[in-house]
Amino acid sequence: MGKRCFLSITLTGIALLLALPSSSAFIDRLTPLKDLLDDSDYIVVAQTESVSAENKLAVFTAREDLKGKAPFRTLRVQLTPDKEKHVPHLLKRIAPRVPVVFFITQVDKRWLGLGYTNGTWFQVLGQPAGGAVHWHFVHCEIYLRRTFKGTTDELITTVREVLAGQRKPPPPNPQEPPGLGPELPGEKSYRPAHSGRSLLAVILLPPIAGLLAPLLSLLFPGVLLAVWRQYRILVYVLLAQSTVLLVQSGLRWWEPSAWWLGPQHWWWPTLALYALGLIVAAVQRQRDASASWSQPVALEWAALGIMALVGSAWALLAWRWYGSALDQMAPITLGSLVGLLHLAVRGLASSSWRWAGWNTGNVMLTSMLLVALVLARQDWQSESFETPFTLTAQARTPTQDTWPMYRGNNYRTGCTDSSTVPQRPKILWTCNVAQGRGRFYFHCTPTLADGRAYFGILHQIQAQTRGYLYCVAVEEIRDEHRTMPPGTVLWRFDAAGSLKPVYCSPTVRPGRVYFGEGYHQDQHCRIFCLDAVTGCVLWQYPTRSHVESSPTLCDKMLVVGAGDDGLFAFEESTDGASVSVAWHIRDWHVDGSPLIVDGVVYAGSLVGDFLTTRTPFVAAFELASGRTLWRIEPTLPVAASLTWADGKVLVPLGNGKVNADDDIPLGGILCLDARTGQRVWLYENAGPVFSTPSFSQGRVYFGSKDGKIRCLEAESGELLWTRELDAAVIGSLVVAEDTVLAVSVRGTVYALSAETGEIRWRCDETAELAGDEPVYSSPVLYRGRIYLGIGSQLVCLGDE
């Protein structure tokens, strides 16, 4: 339900959605200035010759070549509208004679361009046509302020000195918030017709209106006074509700994870205001028994009509954006419609009608109270902890012949009891997928089945990113034409060049591969199902956000998180050629991979980027219907996937980002009763936990960003042992035989005793291979060998 809509309401029914800044992300893609310099074929200092908002055209002329000599001296950039609506922002920051630095790279037959002017980055694309290059604006690059945010002259000086070898390029600043540089002063910039300050005036209007209304009723007696008498209680109630909701929105901005700021708790003041308004109205009616029936006037029709129209428009927008219009505005919208109906009745009825004493304001308050009661009851029921279901499953471990999904099975235990652990491992082979220009990053955890590894890749050129899904042989494969040794790429999928970077681990079942695209900065991504042998698309489904979650399969059902688009459950058709949505849980930011146990889906969420996804949750849903069985709000975001532990659910907690610490790093493991959602225990003495806990034989194993591996007793949460590694642990652990396998972000692979935490061996060869590139991929144990992603390579470790 779209429940987190905070409104400023006057008698005219104006509503406003408050925007919030970006929140925590799993991996921020940083673009060092060094990479831009290396990627660029040409770096040009250009001067803005003309800007036309009417013609949607900006013309730039090259004045100085900092790197290479660009084959074109004029860039005529069409300011085509973009999804993010960044053109008006750019028009405030460019004007004639304003210098712009362009970083230009040719990829295939296209030209990629990044423009920079006084802290604002923007992207343009060039398409050759008839001996010329046609340029068009793509969008502003709000995250590149972490690359550089100084003045244009400072960037020019920096580029000159770096290219001359006089200094090193400055590193990116991951703490820099996304945004744009300052607007041009005075009349230089092209400003759109509407300014955000008018919206702020709307927010400040209710308290002003509350003070002016009694004064106006005295200055203009007669019709206005009569109207004011009918609606004054309603107006005061709406102004009070507006103030309450604005206070709530401010508090949630300040403390988004506070449980008492959840929308279900804030129906109480709304109901109290409506009820109090009716009580006051009844008392005043008794005191003013001489009040007479009056015919409706044009002012009433206009005011209530505007309220109903604005409320209906808001409902349509809320339904489109959040999938539901049943928020705090709904009682007011429906109350306005009831008020219009009452006006019509007043116009037709006589003053002798028995309900003549019920004025329109009181009728509206009564209907608003009834609607609010219904919506509040639905919210409270959705928070119920009643759990009419039983659990019988025990955590199953994958066999030695398969690791078909993230963490090996639907329970995400990371435990295998039939594969041996290498005793003296070394790198047996690598598969480097880097091809051509740019940088390739292997962040996901590979999935292995039937002698093949499936994994996603991020490919970056300048600020442009694309993705690939690879299928690589991990054992010798023979067909009638050739013999393919381990490390051979069998196929590569890129959706005809449109695939976004792939972070999620694919999920494999016979003949099929399921995965999603996108990192945290990506929107409008897709979920794919491919043929496992050929890589051909069987079906795809669009989402509004990114898909870092690995799909979980149960018969014909597929459950997957889609970032700010929430949690989806799909049902494949009988022939497997299409998919339909069985249910959809909105208002969540789900990046972890769901659990499915005994027909129950368990999932957790991060703090999202939108108003409706600011609160992290852990919840259980009925697989068949999506009905909420229980839901809680943890103290910290749920940074990774949940783990099943024989009737309990292990929840990893952590703030900050993988590559950027919070001011006060916090993390731990929360253990919940799977039936009720009630807390069993909480272990807090850890850094942020971005890895999925492992569970085996009554013990919980996990790594954290503080560089330590910990082992807890599953029943009580008691710490059994701790082992410090050489760096932070982001990847999840593998438990096999009596050994725990781990990898640090430096790339060092460890084997620890599951009983004591003693280090049995470490492999520094992988750390040398990683160099300065952090390792986020989790290790996978498959048929006695260890596989993980390092840099741009799939690495196989094992005994000779």
C-alpha positions, 0 to 999 in steps of 0.5 A: 500500500502506498502509505508514506505520502506526506501532504500539505492540505489547505481548503483547496486540497493541495498535495505535495510529495516531499523528495528525499536524497539518495540513501544507502547503496550496496556498491557505489560505482566510483569513476576516478579522474584517471579513468576518464583521462585514460578512456578519452581519445580527446579532451577539449576545452570548448566555449558555449556559442549559443543556447536556445531553450526554444530550439532545444539546441546548444552549440559549443566551439572547440578552443583548446585541445588538452589531449589529441586533436578532435576531428570536429571543432563544433558540437551542436548538441540537441537538448532532447528531453530525458527521463530524469528531466535534467534539461532545465537544470543544464539550462541554468548552468550553461550560457554564451561564453561559458567554457565547457570541458569535453571528454570524448571517446569513440566506442564502436561507431558512436562517440561518447562525450562527458561535459563539465562546467563548474561542478556540473557533469553532463553526458552527450552521445554522438552518432556519425551521419553523412560525414558529420556527427550528430550530438544529443544530450543524454542526462546530467551525471549527478554522481560524477561530482565524486570524481571532481567538483571544482571550477572549470579552470581548476579542472583544466589546470588539473588535466594539463598537469596530470597529462604532463606528468607533473602530478597524480590525478586526485582520487574520487571522494565517495562521501560527496553527495550526488548533485549539480554545480551552482547555477549561473548568476543573474540573467546568464542562465535560462530558468524554467517558468516554475521555481521550487520556491513556490512549492515551499510557499504552499507548505507554509500556506496552511498556518498562514491561512489558519490565521487569516480565515477568521479575519477575512470572515470579519472583514467580509461578512454575509456570504463568506461568514455563512460559509465560514461557519459551516466549514471552520471546524473542517478547515481547522482539522485539515490545517492541524492534520497538515501540520502533523503530517509535515512534522512526521515527514521531517522526523522520518527524514531525520530518523527514517528507521524509527519504528514509531514513525511508521504510517500505521502509528500515525493514523491515531492522530488523524483519527483523533483530529477527525473525532475531536472535530466532530465533537466540537461541531456537535457542541457548537451545534447545541449552542447555536440552535438557531442555525438555519438551512442555507442554499449552497453558494458558488464558493462552496462548489468551487472549493469542494470541487477543487479539493476533489479534483486535486485529490483525484489527480493525486490518487492517480499519480500515487497509483502510478508511482506507488501502486496504491492511492490509499494514503492519508489523502484518501479520506480527504478526497472521498470526503470532498466527493461526499461534500459535493453530493451533500451540496446537491442534496442541499440544493434540492431539499427544503429547510424543513428536512430533518437533517437540515442541521447537518452542515456540509463540513460536518458531513465531510468530517464524518465520512473522513472519519469512517474512511480513515477507520477503514484504512487504519484497520487495513494498516494495523492488520498488515502489521499483525504478528498472527502467524497461522502457519507451521514449519517443518523444513530443515535446512538442506545443503547442495550436493557436490554436483551443483551450486545452482543459486546464490548460497547454494540453495533456497535456504541460503546456508552457504553449506555443502556436506559432499564436496571436499575442500582443497588442502594446498590450493593454487590457481589452476586457471583463470578466465579473463573476460575483459575485451576491448576498451574500458574496465571490467568488474566481476562483483557478483558471485558465480553460480555453477551447475552441469560443469558451467559457471554463470556470472555477470559483469560490469563494463565501464567506459567513461561514465557509461556502463553496460553489462554482460552475462557469461557462461564459462566451462569449468570442466572439459566439454566436448561436442561433435566439433571441438573440445573446450577446456576449462575457462572457455567462454561458451556464450555471452549475453548482452541483450543486443548491447542494452544490458545494464551491469549485472550484480546478482548471482544467476539462478539455474535450473535444468535448461534455464538461467534466471537473473536481473540487471542493474546496480543501485544507480540503475533504474528501469531494469529487467528480469531475464530468463535465458536458455542455459545452453545457448543464452537465447532469451526465453522471456523478460520482465521490466521493473522500475528499479534495479535487480541485485537480488538473486531469484528464488525458485519454487516449482513454477513460482519465482520470487525476486527483489527489484530494488525500490520496486519491491518484491515480486512473485512471478508464475511461469506459463506452462510452456515456460515462454512467458511469465505473469505477476502472481503478487507484488509487495511495494514500498520496499527496497529489496536487494537481498535474495528471498528465502522460501521455506514451507510455502513462506517467503522471507525477505528484508530490505534496505533504506531506499531512495524514495519516500515510500522505501525509507523504512527497512523491514523484515517480513514473511509472506504467504507464497501462494497469495503474498499475504503478510504473515508478519513484519518487523522494523529492524534497528539497521538496514538489512544489507544482504540475504537472510539465512534459514537456521532450522526454524529461525531466520538470520538477518544480517544488519549494517549501515553505510555502503560497501565502499564507504563507511557510515559516520558510526559503522554499526552491524550485527546479526538478528535472529528471529523466530520464523513463525512469529517474527519475534526476536530470539537474540541480537548480536551487535558487536560487529562492523556492518555485515554485508555478507549472508550468514552461513549456517551449519550444525547449530552454528552461525558463521559470518564476516563483517566489514571490520575484517573479522570472521565470527562464529555464534551459537545458533540457539543463544547467539553466544560468541564462540570464536573470532578470527581477524583477517587481513582486510574487510570481509564483504563476500559470504562464507562457505562451510564444508566438512569442518572448514570455513572458506572466506575471502577478504576484499584484498583477495586473500582466500582463507580456510579456517577451522569451523570448530576453533577458527584456527587458520589452516591455510591462506592463498596470497596468490589471489591477492596478487592477482587482485592488485588494488581492485577490491574483491566483493565476489563470494567464493563457491565450492564446487566439486572440490574446487573454489571459484570466485571473481577477481578483477575481470577474471573468473578464478579457479583454485584447487589442488593439483 
